[in-house]
Amino acid sequence: MALKVTIHQPEHFPYMGFFQKVQAAELFVILDNVNYRKNYFQNRNKIKNLNGDDEWITVPVEKKATSKNINEVQTSLDSYWKVKILKKIKNNLNFDASFIYCHKKLIDINMASINWAMSKLHMDQKTIFASSLNVSGQKSELLANILKKVGATEYISGPSGRDYLDMSFFKNIEVTFFEPKVENHYSCLYNLV
């Protein structure tokens, strides 16, 4: 039986191409058991403010976050950041995002943002966490092991996968490179409210 699977790290209010790729799959694996990357989209994303300028919405994280997996990262203990980010979103997008930021772990905040967007887009793809699959490996090997574990027949990669995937790991799994069609690369928050 054919099973199209995509795998992606849990980003913060991801851009619309993220959801287009998920929509092309039947199963979405959240890659939560890999290292957190600083200054990436795991804890921030961009919106346009009322003046038409680019602005970041950022979740501050604990100091040693880069030594942890994404699913282990805690947000900053200084809770003032929540007041600040909620005010920024409310003032620029007229949206109350308090239900997104009521969590203490970054993974929970990001999943709340992803689930909110999927609901707005009427998406019902099955979602599982890579950490629940008990597979090992690094980079392409890890992705291939995840795909084998869930019984994937096709892996839907993002376009940059062409640059880093080691295809030797994907025997008996068709790999396709999804090309998103987006009007902008701003956060789904900016595009969906």
N, C-alpha and C positions, 0 to 999 in steps of 0.2 A: 504494500500500500504506500502511495506517495505521501511524503510529508515535507512541506516547505518550512524551513526554520530560519529565523534570523537571530543574531546575538548582538547585544549592544550593552555598553556600560550605562548605568542609570544616571543620566545627566539631569541638570537642574532646569526645569521648564524647557525641554529641548526645542530645537527649531522644527519647522513643519516637515522637513525632509526625513527626520527621524521617524515620524509617524507614518509617512508614506511608505517607508521601507517595512515597518512593522505590519502595515496593512497588506502588503504583498505576501506576507507569510501566514501560515496557519498556527505556528507556535513561535512565541517571542521568549527567548532566554535572556534574562537579566544577568549580565556579567558582573556580579557583585563581589566576587572573590579574587579580584586582582588589585594591585597597588593603586592607591589614591594618587592622582597627579595634581600637583600644585599649579595654579593659574591656568586651569583648563575649564571645561564646561561641567565638571562634576559638582562644583559648588557655586557656579555663577552662569549668567547669560545676559544677553543684551536686549534692551528695548529702545524705542524712540520715545523721548519725553515730549511734553506738551509743546516745547519750543522746536521740536523736530531734530533735536540733537541725540546722538547715541549716548546711552547710559547703561551702566552695569547694575544688575541686581545680584548681590553677592551674599552668600551665607558664610560668615566667618567660622573656621573650624579650629579644633584643638591644635596646639603647637606641633605635636609629633605626628600629624596626620599622614605625612608622606612615608612613614614607616609602617603604615597599617593598610589593610585591605579596605576597599570602599565600604563594605558592610560593617566595619568596625569603627568608622570615624564618627566622633562626637562633634557637635557644634560647640562654638565658643561658650564658655560659662557666663560671660558678660551678656546678660539678656537684653541690653539696650539695642543690640543689632536688630532684634525682632521688631521693636518699635520703629526703628529707622526704615527697615525694608518694607514694613506694612504701610508706613506713611508714604514712601516713594511710590509704591504700587497704587495706592488709593488716589494720591494726588495726580498721577500721570495717566492711569488707566481706569480710574473710578471703579476699582475692584477690591473687595475685601478678601484678602488671601490668608486670613488668620487661621483657617482650618488646615492650610498647608504647613504653616510654620509652628504648629503646636507640638511638634516632636523634638526630641533631643539628639537623635542620630540623623546624620546626613542622608543615609539610605531611605529612611522613613519620610523625610521631607521630599526627596526626589521622587520616590514612588507615589507620594500624594500628588505631586505636580503632574507626573506621567499619567496616573489614573484619572485625574481631573480632565486632562486633555483628551484621553481616549474616550471618556464618557461624552465630552462635548462633540467629538467626532463620530460618535455612535459606533465605536470599534469594540469588537468582542473577542479579539484574539486571545487564546489561552496564553497565560504568562507563568513562567516558572523561574526560580532563581538558580543560577549555576551552582551556588554553594550547597544546594540541596541534592545535587546529583552525585557527589562523592567521586569526582574525576580529578585527575592530575595532569600535569604537563605545563609547558611554557608556550606562549604565543600561538603559532599555528597548530601545534600539537594539542594544546589545551582546547582550542576551538573544535578541532576534529574529534577529540575524545568526547566533548559535549554532544556533538552531532551524532556520533555513534551511539552514545548512551540513550538518547531520546528517539533513535530510529529514523533520523533524517535521511531523505533521499536527495534533497536539494538544500544548499546553503545559500541564502541571499545575503551577500556581503555589500557593504557600502562601496562606492567607487574607489576609495583609497586602498581597498584591499588588494588591488592590482599591484600596489607598490610593496606590500609587506607579506602577503600570504605565501607560505611555502606549500605549493600545490601537491607535493609528494605525500602529504599527510591525508589528503582528501580522496583516497581511493574509494570507488563506488559511491561517491557523493558528488552530484553535479554542483558546481559553483557558478553562480550568476552574480554579476555586479550591477547593483541597482543604481540607477541615475535619477536622483530626485528632481522634480520639476517644481521649483519654488519661486515666489515673487521676491522674497527677501530671506536673509539668514537670521532674522531676529527671533527671539524666544516665541514659543507657541502662545505664551501669555499675551504678548503684544498682538499676535495674529488672531486670537480666539475671543478676547473680551470685547 
